[in-house]
Amino acid sequence: MNATLLFISCGLFLSVGQTGPETVGEVGFLRLYAETRGFMLGRPVRPQPTPDGRAVLFLRSPPRSAVMNLYEFDVATQATRELVTPAGLLQGAEETLSPEEKARRERMRLSARGFADFQLSDDGRYVLLTLSGRLYLLDRTTRKVRDLDTGPGTIVDPKFAPDGRKIAYVRDYDVWVLDRHTHQARAVTTGGTAVKSHGLAEFVAQEEMGRFSGYWWSPDSRFIAYEEADASQVETWYVADPAQPGRPPQPFFYPRPGKNNVVVRLGVVSVEGGQTTWVDWDSKAYPYLARVDWGEYGPLTILVQSRDQRQLLLLRVDPSTGQTQPLLQERDPAWVNLPEGVPRWLPDDQGFLWVSERDGGPSLEWRRPDGAFRRTLVPPDAGFRSLIDVHPTKGEIIYQASSDPTQAQIFRLRLDGSPPTALTHAVGIHSAVVARDHSLFVLQSVQPDVMPRSTVHQADGNLVAALPSVALSPPLTPRAEMVTVGSNPRFHAVVVRPRQFDPKRKYPVVVDVYGGPGHNHVTAAMPRQLLRQWLADQGFVVVALDNRGTPGRGRDWERAIHRRFATVPLDDQVAGLQALGQRFPELDISRVGIVGWSFGGYLAALAVLRRPDVFRAAVAGAPVVDWLDYDMHYTERYLGLPTTDAAAYKEASLLSYAPHLSRPLLIIHGTADDNVYFQHSLKLADALFRAGKDFELLPLSGLTHMVPEPVVTEQLWARIARFFRRHLGQ
């Protein structure tokens, strides 16, 4: 359950718009919101500058269609041209996805059709694209597209070799290499199966570690390091569609807490094939392969993690022998977060950059080649988020950081110890993608009163132009007030009032909640507030706040939820709500509802089960009901092992509180969810029924953890608004 697995990112709260209906019966806004995916369709996504900085490639859909096409923006002329479309390649045929690609997109939270991604060759001339399991090569100079003959079977995760001569991909659970000039393809691994795959990231790597690839090119293009994932000892769970009983269920290897995970090995093999050299590390002590790095300047390195996730070990690998040498170790009595984008090796034996939380918050460090500490570059109180770019010759980096968890700014820093320079200043969330030659960057920004946009800038920060958007714009700016409330702890919160707000009235309150680790629900971003505004216009004040356990406020704040899922998040939500009620008299905190999805769904259900004195009604979307039935990497990180921490699991389970339900509860769940399985809501429904409790259950037929279908989204939110009007009044 990473940060993209949230109510926000399942298509319900992410990037939504407002057209201004004043009553639930008016569904014009919901329809427009659903058809435009919250006014996000038509906006440039995945911008990638060419290596020479002369152009920027990006994906974009029409404003009301979720089919991604590929475009090119010319920096000199500022002209944009369409390079290739799925319709042009398919020539009238329907797009199809293999089960493996469907699962991979689900893990990546991708619901759009057409091109999910693309890759540029190192010289920028060629573009790799996949569609319907086929591999295509686009020549940008001639604009010709070639359907590459990769043989039978569907293609997953294609990558150019660093020298551009070859292309690797996974086909039928083995890694293949295609020579771009001879058009000959050969398998560099053999014997891969659905049970023992080669070159594919396993479930927990994709879902929880943010690692979506299972193989890596060597810098000289002569070797490939690949993962072998043996799932023979992992439980198989099945997702069936009850609405289509004639269709066989889809099997998934699903590792639950206390059970077996896949057994992972890392091998190195020549692109010409032959014997694999297996990398040797203590896989019993460190069974998780979290990261693999084989970059231009550094050695092959791997980051491995212990089962209890309290230890992280960075190892240098000799690819010719498979022997490893430890570079550094991270420890934490609760858990160690997996750092993103590091190690980042520097040229000329200068060592590497690393992210550590040992001093109370994420700090960016400069390490020597042997792993020894050299200097802290970004201190823990600066709120470091991610490393964006390293200029190898100028000794300069670009990174994202903010001491305010509701924002993210971009900074430039020289390695000589000079103070950082801010590249962004506007309140909001900013990220960047830098050209390989460092001549320009694409800034992606969203602000409290501005929808997401992508702008091209020269290296010094000067604006070149905005990447063109064809998205429909929301017709108004939401009335969202960002505040901090409470003391010891103090919470970041947002209050959204109706547009026809009457300061003399007291309004029922709806709490929009997530509350789980890895995600901030309160951010200075316009898309986050728009659906909240629509709900507020139905006669509520909508509030949200981030409790302890959410990121961005240091190590202790984040780890306060360790083994305390059922207490700390809910207690903080109650404390923050009461503080908001004291500050804003228009909030009628005797009439409070709560709505959330995923961890937010769990917390919403928990709220009416444990604190019916505070919460009068709840909508729980895709809730985790029994943490013994969620995936091991996420759950064991926060609750420990079931064998040693059984009390934490029992306290966190909604089943422990089901007999106490005394408030209205609406449970919503996709029947094909392969993340939080539909089983969760069925178990809660069964426990409530057996306890003689009344509740509502809304199954979303055939849908997964994401809800992208416009008609479902439209009707779902109309239903939620009616539910709260019925039980909270006006």
N, C-alpha and C positions, 0 to 999 in steps of 0.2 A: 504494500500500500504506500507507494511513493507519492511525491507531491502532486503528480498528475492524476492521481486516482480519486480526486475529490469531487464533492458536489459541484464545485466550481468547474471542473474540467470534464465532467461527464456530459456536457451539453445543456445543463440546466441553468447554471448561473454564469457560465463563462460568456463574456462578450455579448451582452444583450442590449436591446434597444427599447425605446418608449415612444409610442405614438399617441397616448393620451386617452384611453377609454376611462370613463368615470365610474363604470359599474362592471360587475363580473359578467353580466350578460353581453357586454360589448367585447368581442374577441378580436377586433381588428388589430390591436397591438400584438396580441399573442401570435396571430397568424403571420404578421409581418416579421416579428422576432424569430419565429420558427423557420420561416422560408429563407431568411437571410442569415441563419445561424447567429442571431444576435448582432446583425449588422457587421459581421466579420467577413462574410463572403465578399469577394471582390477586392480584398486588401492583399498587397504583396506579402508572401510568406517565404521563409527559407532563403533570404537573399544571400548570394555568394558572389563576391567580386572575382573577376578573373585574376590569375596570378600577376599579370602586368598592370592591373588597376585600370584598364581601359574600358571595361564594361562590368555590369552587374547582372547576373542571371537571377531570376526569381520565379516562383510559382504563383499563379493567381487564377481564381475562378471567376465566372460571371457573378453578378450581384445576387442572383437567386438560384444558382446552381452550384452544387458542391463537387464539381469536376475540375480538377486542377490542370491548367495548361502551363507551358514553359515560355517565358519571355526573356528578352535581353534589353537592357538599358545601356545605351552608348554614352559614356561620360563626356566626351568632347562635344557631341551634337545635342545631347540630352533627348535623343529620340528613342522611342521604345518600339520594338518589333516582336511579333509573335513568332517563336521558333518552331514549335511543334505542339500538336494537340492530340489527346487520346483518340478523338473521333477520326482524325486523319490517319492514325496508325491502324486502328481497328477496322476502318472502312465499313462501318455499319454493324460489325459484330458486337456482342455484349461483352463487357469486361468481366472477367472471372478471376477469382483468387483461390489459391490452394489453401487447405486448412492451416498449413504452417505460416503462410503469409497473413492470413486472417488473424491468427493468434499473435503474430509479431506486431501487427498494426494495433491490435487491442492493447498490447502491453505499452505501445508508444502513444496510445490515446489518439490515434488517427482514424477519423471516420469519413474523411473526404474520399472521393473516388478520383480516378485518373492517376496522375503521377504523384506518388507519395514523397518522392525525393529524387535527387539527381546527383551525379558526381562529375566534376571536371578533371580532365587530365592535367598533369603538372605543367604542360605548356599552354593549357587553356583552350586548345583547339577543339578537343573532342569532349562530348558529354555522354555519359552513360545513363540510360533510363530503363526502367522495367515497367512492364504493363501486361497484365493477364498472364504472368508467369514467363513472359518472353523478355529477351534482352535486346536493347536497341542502342546503336551507336550513331550519334549526331555529329556531323562535321560542321562546325560553325562557319567556316570559310565558304563552303559550297552549299550549306544548308541541306545537304543530302542526309537521309536517315537510312541506316542499314539494319535489317533484322538479322542479328547474328545467329549463326547455326550452332546452338549449344547442345543439340541432341534432344532426345525425349526427356520429359520431366520438367518441373517448374523451377524457376531460378529465384534464389534468395540471396540478398546481401552482396551484390556485385561490387568489385573495387578494382580500379586501375593499379597496376604495379607502379612504383615510383618512377621507373624509366619510361612508362607509358606503352611499352611494347606488348605487354600481356594484360589480361583481365582475369581476375579470379572471381569465383562465385561458388555457392553451395547448390548442388543438385542431387536430389535423392539421398540426402544425409551424408554426402561426401564433398570434399573440396575439389573443384576442377579449375584448370587454367586454360584459357584460350589465347593462342598467339594471334595478335591483331593483324599480322602481315600474312602469315601462312593460312590463317583461318582454321588451324588444327586445334582441337581440344583434347586434353588428357586429364585423367583423374590423378591427383597427387596424393589422395588418400583412398583407401579401399575398405570395403566391408562395413560401411556405415549403414545403420538401420534406424528405424523409429525408436528403438530401445537403446541403442548405442550409437549416437550420432557423432559426426565429425564436422567441426566448423560452425556449429550453431550454439548460441548462448542458451543455457538452460533457463527454466521458468524463473527461478528466484533472481538470477542475474539480470533478466530483463525487467521483472516486476519491481524488484527492491533495490538492486545495485545500480540501476541506470546503465547497464552494459548490454547492448543489443547485438553485438557482433561476437563471433566465436573463432575468428582467425585474423592474422596480422601479417602483412608483408614485411620482409626485411628491407632495410634501406637500399641495399644493392640489387633488389628485385630477384635474388637467386633462391631465396628460401621463404617458406611460410610457416609461421607458428600457428598451431590450431588446437582447439579444445576438443577433447573427447569426453562426452557426457554419457555415463552409463546409468540408465534409469531402471535397471532390472529389479532393484530392491525398493522402488518407490511405488506408493499406492497409485492405482489408476482410478480416477474419477471420471464420470461420464456426464455430459451435458446433452439432454434430450429436449426436443421441442414437443411439449404436450399437445400443441395444436396440430402437429403433423406426426401422428403415431406410426405412419408407414416409413418415416425417415429414420435410419439407424442413428443412435447416439454418437456424439463425438467424444473420443477418449482424450484425457489429459493426465499427464503425470503430475500429481499434486502433492507436494511434501508438506505435511502438517506438523505442528509442534510435537516434539518428542518422537517423531517417526524418522524414517530414513530419507535422506536427500539423495540426489544423483551423486555418483562418484566421478569427480572431475580430474582429468589429467591434461597436461599441456605437452604437446609434441612439436618438434621442429623437423621439417622435411624439405628436401630439394624440390623445386618446381618441376624438375625432370622426373620426379617420383623416386621411389626407392625406400630404404629403411628409415623409419622415424627414430629420432633421438628424443627420448622422454626426459622431461625436466624433473629433477629430483629435489623435492622439499618434503618437510614433515607434514604430509597431508592429513594425518590423524589429528595432529594438534591444530592444523590450519586447513580445514576442509574446503573453505570457500575461496575460489579464485575470483577476486574482486576486480582487478585491473591488470591489463597487459599493455606494455608500452615498448615499441621498437621504433623509435624516431630517428631523425636524421643525425642528431648529434650525440646521442647517448647509447648505452648498451641495451640489450634486451632486459627489461625489468618486469617483475610481477609483484602484485600486491595481494597478499593472502590474509585470510581472516579466520579467527578461531570460531568454533561453534557457538560459544556464548557471546561472541562479538565484543569481548573486552580487550582483545589483543589484535593488533594489526602489524604485519611484518612486510617490509619492503626488501625484496631480494634481487640481486644482480645475477643474471643467468649467462653461463657460457653456452652458446647454442651448439657448439661442436661436441660438447660432452654431456650437457644437461646438468652440470654441477651448478650449485647456487652459492651465493655469498651474501649474508645479511648486511643491509645498509643502515637500516634504522627500525625501531619498534615503537609503536604507540600503545599505551595502556590507559584504561579508564575503569573505575570500579562499577560503573553502570553499563556503558557501552561506548565504543569508538565510532564516530561517524565516518563514513567513507568519503574521503576528499575527492573532488572533481578536478580533472585537468592536470593532475600532478601524479608522478614527478614530471617536471618539464625541464629537460636537459638543456644546458647552455653549451655553445661551441668552445673549442680550445681548452677543453679539460677544466672549465670553470665550475663544474658541479651541476646542481639542479635546484629547482624551486620546489617547495613543499608547503603543505598546509597542515597546521597542528592546532589542537585545542588545549594543550596541556597547561596553558597559562590562563585559562578561564574563558576563552573565546577563540574563534578561528583567526589565526595569524598566518601571514605569508612569510616563509623563511627561505633563506638562501643557504643551501647545504653544499659541502665540499664533495668531490667525487666519491669519497669513501663513506659519505653519509654524515660526517661530523658537522655540527652546527657552525655556521659562519656568522650570520647576522639576521635579525628580524627586519623585514622590509615593510610590512604592514602590521601594526600592533593589534592585539585582540580587541581593544576598545573602539577600533575604527569600523567594525562591522563588515569585515571582508566577506564577499560573497563568491566571487569566481575570478579566475585568471583568464583574460580574454586574448592577450597577444604578447609575444616576446620578440623584440627586435634584436637579433643576434649580434649585429655589428655595432649598433649604437648603445647597447647596454640599457635598454629601455623597455618597460612593460606597460601594458594597459590592463586595468582590472576594474571590477565592479565591487562597490562597497557602500554601506550606509550604516551609521549608528542608529538611525531611525528605522525600525523594521517595516514601516509602511512604505518606504521608498527604496530606490536603488539608483546610485549615481555612478558615473564613469570617471576614472582618474588615470593620469599618466604619471609614471614614476621612473626616475633614473636609478640604476643600481649603485651609483656613486654616493648615495646617502642624501641627495637633495630632497627637499620636501615635495610631496606630490602636487600635481596640477590638476584641478577639476576640469573635465571636458564637458560636463553637463551641470546645470544649475537649477533648472526648472523642477518644481515639485512633481514627482511622479516616479515611474519605473522605467529605467533606461538600460538597454543592452547594446552590444555592438558586434559587428563582424568585420575583421580587418583583412585587406588584400595581402597576398603573400609578399609582395614587394613593399608593403607598408606605405604605399603612396596615398591610399584613401581608406575610408571605412564607411560602413553602413550603420547608421544609428537607428535603432528601433525604440520608439518612445511611446508611452501612454501617460496621460496626465489626468488630474481630477475632472477637467472640463474638456479634454481632447481625446478622441478615440485613437487607437493605435495607428501609427504612421511610421514609414521608413524613409529616411533621408540620407543622401550621399554627401560625404564630407571629405575635403582634402585632409592630408595628414595633420595640418596645423589646426584643424577644426572648422575651417571656413566651409560654409554650405555650398554645395554644387547644385543640387536639386532634390526634389522629393521623388521617390519611385511612384509612378502613377497608380492611383486607386480608382476602382469603378464601384466601390461599395456605396450602398445607400447610407445616408447619414441620419442618426437620430435627430428628431426635430427639436429637441430641447436638452438642456443640461439638468441633471438630477439635483435635487435639493439635499445633498449629503453633507453633513457636518462631521468632520474628523475631530475627535476629542480624546483626552486621557482622563480617566476617572479612577477613584479608589486610592488606597495607600497601603503599601506593604501587603500585597503587591499592588502596583499601579498598572492599569490596563489601557491599551489602545483600543478605541471603539469608534464606530460610525453610527450616526443617527440620521435616518431618512424619513422625512415628514411628507404628508400628502401635499400635492401642489396647491390644493384648495385648503390650506391649513388654517384652522380657526384657533388662535391662541387661547381662547376662552374655554375650549373643550378639553376633555380628557379622552385619550384614544387608547383602544386596546393595542397591545404590543405583540409583535411577532419577532422572535429571535431567530436570525439566520445564522446557523452554527456549523462549524467544522470541528475545531477544538483539538484535533489530533496532531501528532508530530509531523514535521516536514513541510508544513504549509502555513502561510499567513493568510487569514481570511479578511483582514482589514488592511487594505492597501490604497494608496492615493492613485487610483485608476478608475477612469470613467466607466469602462465596461462592467466592472464589478458592481456598480451602483444602479445600473439601469433597470434591471428586473426588480431589484429592491424598491425602486421608485414606483414601478407599476403596481407592485403589491401594496405599497403604502397608499397609492391612490384608490385602493379599494376600501379605505377607511381605517387604516392602521398606521402606527409608527413602527417602522422596521429598524431593528438595531442588530449590530454584530460586534463581537469583541474577541480578542485573542487571549486565551488563558495561558497559564504556565504549561510548558510542553511544546509550544510552538517555537519556530526558529527565530534567530535574529536578535536575541537578547542575552546571549552568553550561555556558557556551559551549565551553570546551576539552574537557570530558568528552564532550560530545555529538558534537563534530566529530572526535574521535580516530579514527573509522572512515572518514574521507574517503579514498576509493580503497583501502580496506583491509578489505573485507568478509570475505575469507577468512582474515585473520590476527587482527586485534584482538578481535573477538567470541569466537572460539574459544579464543585464548590466554587471555583473561580467564576464560572458563568453566573451563578447565583449572586456572588458578591459584586460582580461588575454590573449586573442588572439592577441590583438594589442601589448601587451608587449612581447609576444613570437616572433611576427614579427620583432620587433625592435632588439631583441637579436639574432635571427637566420635569416640571410639574405637569406637563401635558401627557406624560406617560402614566397610564393607569396600570400599575403593576399588580393589581388584583385580577387583571384579565390579560394573561400572558400565554401566547402559543410559541412553539418552537419547531423549526423545520431544518432538516439537514440530510445529507447523502453520504453513504459510505461510513467513515468514522463519524461524520456529522449525523448520519441516520442512527447510528449506535447511540450517540450522545443525546439525540432528541428522544429516543425511546427511553433511555435511562432517566431522562429528566422527569417524565411523567410517572415512571415507576418508583423512583426514589424520592422525588421532591414534588408530589402533587399539591403541596401547600403553596408552591411558587408557580408551577406550570399547569395551565388548565386544559391544554390540548397539544398534541404533537403529531407531526408528519415525519415518519422515519423512512427514508429512501435507501434501499440496498444496505440495511444495517448488518454489521457483524454481530451476531447474536451470541454465539459460543466461540470464544477465541481458540478453543481446541480444534476448531474446524477452519481456521484461517491459515495462511502459509507460514512456514516455520521461521524464515529469515526475519520477517517483520515482527512476528509475535514474540519469538524468543528474545529478540533484542530488548523489548520493553517489559515483558512479563517473566522472563527467565524460562527454565525448563520445567515442563509439567511434573517431572519426577521430584524436583526439589522445591518448586514454587507453586504447588497445587492450590494453596490458599489464595494466591494472587489471581489465578485463573477463575476460581470459584467466585471471588469477589467481583471480578470484571464481567462475568457472564450475565446477560440479561435474563437468562432462565432462573437465576437465583431470586429475581424480583418479580417475575411474572405473576405470582399469586396476589400481588399487592396493587395491581392496576385498578385505579379508580377514576381515571380521566379518559376522555376520548383519544384514541390512537388510530391513525391511518398508516398502514404499512404498505410500501410500494417497492416492487422488486421486478427486475427483468428475469424472465424464466430461463434465458440462455446465458446468464452471467457466469463467466468462468474465472472471475476474480473473487467476488463475494458470492458464493453459490446460492441459488434460490433456496437451497436447503435451509439456510439460515432463517429466512422469514417463515418457512414452513415449520421449523422447530419452535419458533416463537409463537406462531399461530396455534400450534398444537398445545403448547404449554398454557396459553391463555384460555383456550377452549376448555381444556380439562380442569382449569381452575374456575370455570364458570364466568369468565370475563367477556364483556362485549368489546369488539374492536372491528375495524375495517381492514380488508386486505385487497390491494389492487395489483394483480399480476400484469406485467407488461409483456405481452405474448411475443416470444422470439427475440427479445431485446437483451443486450448484454449489459455491462456496467455503464456503458455510454447510452445516451438517449438522443440520437441524432434525427430521428424521423420527425418531420415538421408537424404532422397531424397529432402524433403522440405528445410532443412537447406542448403544443397548443392546448390540447384537452387536459393534459396533466396539470398545468398551472391554473387553468380555470377551475379544476377540481380542488386543488389545494386552497385557492382563495375562497371557494364556497365552503369548504370544511372549516376554515377559520372564522368566516362570517357566522356560520351556524353556531359555533361553540364559544366564540368570544364576544359576539354581538357587535354593535357599532356605537 
